[in-house]
Amino acid sequence: MITGCLSIFLILIAISAVIAVGIFVLPFIAGVYFVLSYLMYSRSKNLEASTMECPNCGSRDIKIQSVTTGVETNSSLNGSGTTFLGVGHVWGNRNSRTNYKQKREGVCQSCGFNYDYLTDEDVTKTKNSSKLNLIVSIILLIVSILILIGFLGRSKNNNSDNSSIWANEITAIDSFEYYLDGNNVYLKKYIGKDKKVRIASSYTIDGKEYVISSFAGRVFNGSSIDSVILPEGLVTMSKDTFSGCRLKNIYIPSTLQTSDDGYKFYKYFYNTEKIYYGGTEEQWKTLTNNANRADIDVVEIIYNVNPNDLNN
């Protein structure tokens, strides 16, 4: 019979196993616990109080006796003492308390047959205990399955989010501070939350289309972004556009031109993985004023890239 204490013990084992081994173990433990609880519950449903009749010979000459099934001893020390640096000695009396686990047993005086003797109270207690264990096991099983599903779902979403290093959609204009001048929109600061940014060549604002040809400030200064696709048609940007921004991947269009202020933008790349450039290697050298490759902190530079191909 699974008792209430055993139920708590099994739950503690399950929690410990999850911490030590991983979240995938919990449903297995909960499943085993449920099966055991269900078997005990099914068995207890047919349980009935014992009668004063020997199951072996039918004699009614039965003697009821108490039998010890186990011993449990708890010790404690009461007194006073001294300690130094966590080490000490305590004087006092050691108290021990022994608990004896017992059950009733029927002994046939005619044939000597022994059998467990259950009272109505014993049967009620056993049935209630097995029912409670079954309920707890069901709850634990459901919770463990929900936790596992949630974990797998979260992992799937994370994997889905990380399956592409680039933003799948154009970043909204509301993700930037900007101003309008004529037919142009000038981006001042990225204020969005997404770590992947894809800037359009133009945006429709209040029914009118505005083109992006230049940035008006340090757009990504201090931003926590992983990748950015700069728009085709971008001509100039500040050299510190990416200052304080540990970018991993970036696409730079071939339309970007060299300027006294802007050509050293690469000085703000730190441990960048890849630069994807829309032009040729010769165009890149012109853009960076023939910068030494060792001065560009990036693992690889890829040339002649079509931004429409940057989907994964």
N, C-alpha and C positions, 0 to 999 in steps of 0.2 A: 504494500500500500504506500502510495506517495503521500507524504504528510505535508503540512503547510511549510514546515522548516525546510524540507527537501525542495519544495518549489522555489523558495527564496534562494536556496543554495544553487539551484540550476540556473536561475536568472543571473545570479552573480557570476557564475561560470561563463554564461553566454556573453555578458558584458566584458569580462576579462578577455575572452577569446577574441572579441571584436577589436579590442584595443591592441592585443598582441599579434593577431594574425591578419585581421582585416575585416572589412564590412561584409565580404562575401560569405563568411563563416556563419554569421548570425542566422540567416534563413535555414541553414542546414541544422543547426542546434535547435532552433525553434521547431522545425519539422519533427525531429526526433522526440522532443519534449511533448509535442502534440500527440504523436502516435502512442507514446507511453501513457499519457493522460487519458486518451480515448479508450485504450484497452482497460485501464483501471476503472474508468467510469462505466464501461459496458459490463465489467465483471461485478461492480458494486450494485448495479440495478437489480440483480437477482439475489442479492444478499438478504438473508432472513435471520431473525433471532434464533438461537439454538434452543432445542427442547431437551427435557430431562429423559431422553431416550437414546440409548447407544446406537450410533449409526452402523455398528458392526453386527451386534447380536439382537438388538431391539430391547434389551433389558432396561428397566426404568430405575435400576439401582445405581444411581449416578452420584458421584461425589465431586463437588466443585472445589478446585484448589487454585492458588495463585502461584504463577511460575515466573521467575526472574529471567528476562530475555537479554538484558544488557546492563552495564554499569557505566555511569558518567560521573567523574570527580572534578570539582572546581576548587582551586586553591587561591587564597589571598593572604597578604601579609599586612597586618595592622601594627603601627608603632611609629617611632621617630628615629631620626638619625642625622648624619652630617654628610654633605657632599662637597667636592672640590673639583672644578673643571669637569663636571658631568659625572665624576666617579665618587661613589660614597658607600656608606654602610648604613643599613637600617636595622634598628633593634625593635623587636616586637614579637607578637604571636602569629604563627601561621594558622589560618583557619581553612579547614577543608570541609567541603560539603559533597556528599555522595548521593547521587540520584539513581534509583533503581528503576529500570524499565520492566514493567510486568504485564502479564496478560492472564486471563482466566482460562482454565483448562478443565474439561470434564473427564473424569476417570471412571470407566465402567467397573463396578465392583464384581461383576460376573465374569467378564472375559478379559479385563485389564486393558481394554482399548482406550487410548487417549485421543481427545479431539479438542479443537479450539471452541471455547464456549463464548458466544456473543449475546449480549443483552440487547434489548430494544435501543437503549442509549448508545451502545457500541455501533449498531447498524446505522442509526441516524447520523452519528458523528462521521462514520466512514463514508456514507453517501454524500454528505455535505462537503467533506474534504475533497473527495474525488471530483465532485461537480465544480468546486472552486478551482481546482487544478486545471480542469478542462477549459474553463472560461479564461483563466490566466494564459494558458497555452495558446488558445485561439487569438487572444489579443496580441500576445508576443509574436505569433506567426504573422499576423496581418501587419503589425508595425514594422517588423523586420523586412517584409516584402515591399512595403511602401518606401522604406528607407533605401532599399536596394534599387527600386525603380527610380526614385528621385536621384540617387547617385549616378545611375547609368544615364538617365536623361540629361543630367547636368554635364556629364562627361561628353555625351553626344553633342550637346550644344556647344561645349567648349571646343570639341574637335571640329565641329562645323564652322565655328567662328574662326578657327585657326587654319582651316583647310586652304584659305586664300590669304596671301599676305597683303592683298589689296582690297580696298573698299569695293563692294559690289554695286553700289549706287552712288550717284553724284551727291556730294555733300551740300546740304541746303545753305542758301545764302545767309539764313538766320544764324548759322554757326559761326559767322564772322562779324566783327565790327567793320563797317565800311562807309564810304561816302560816294556820292554820284557827282560826276562832272561831265556835262555834255552827253555823249553816248557811251561813256566809260564808267565802270564801277571799280573803285580802288579798295582793295582789301587792306585793313589796318591790323587786325588782330583776330586770331582763331580763338573762339570762346566755346567751341563745342566739346562734347565728352567722348566722342568716338576716337579710337586710336588709329583708325585707318581713314585717310582723307583723300577724296578725289574731287578736284576742282574743275568745274566746267569752263569752257572757253567764253561762255556768255550766260547771263542770268536774266530772266524776265521778272521785272519788279514793277508792280502796279500797272501791268499791261504793256510795259515797254521793255525792249531788250537792250541790255547793256553789256558791252564787251570788256573783258579783262585783258589789258595789255601791260599793266604794271602794278606792283604792290606799293602801298603807301607807307609801309613801316616794317617793323620786325614781326612779321605775321605770326610766326611759330615760336617766337622767343619764349623759352621755358615751358613749352607744351609737351605733354606726355603722349606723343604719337609714335606709332611704329612704322607707318608708311604714308607716303603722300605722292599723288600724281599731279604734277603741275600742268596747267592747261596749255594746249596748243594756242599759239598767238601771244603768249607771254613774252615780252621783249626785255624788260628790265626788272630787277629786284635788288634790294639792299644786300650788302655782303653779310650782314648779321641777321638775315631772315630766319636762320635756323640756330641762332645762338642759344645755348642752354637747352638744346633739344637733342636728345640721344636717338636720332632717327636710325632705323635699321635698313629701310629700303626707300628709294626715291626715283621717280621718273622725271627727267628734265627734258623739255622739248627743244628741238633744234632751232626754234624761233628766238630763244633767249640769246641776247647779244652781250658782247663784252662792254663793260663800262669801267671807268676809273674806280667807282665805288663798289660795283657789284661782282667783279670777276673773281674775287677771293672768297666767295661764299663757301667754297669747299673747306676753308680753314675751320669751320664750325662743325664739321662732321667728326664724330668720335665713335670708333668701333662700328662704323656703318658696314653692313654686309654687302649691299650691291647698289650701284648707281646704274640706272637704265637711261641711256641717252638716245634721243630721237635722231641725231645726226651721225656723221662719220667720225672716225678717230681724228682726222685732220681738223674737222670743225670743233671738236672737243678741245684740241690743243689751242685753237684760236680763242675759244671761249674763256679758257683758263689762263691765257697769256703764256702758253707753253710751260705750265706748272710742272715741277718735278713730281713724278708719280709717287715718290716716297713721302711727299708732303700732303698727299691726299689719303686720309685715314679711312680707307674702304678696302674690303677684301677683293672686290672685282668690279670692273667697269664694263658694261655691255653696250655696244654701239648698234645703231640702225634699228632701234626698237620702235615698233608700232604700238602706241598706247592702247589701241583696241584689243591687242593680244594679251594685255595684262589682266588676266582674269583668275590666275591661280599662282 
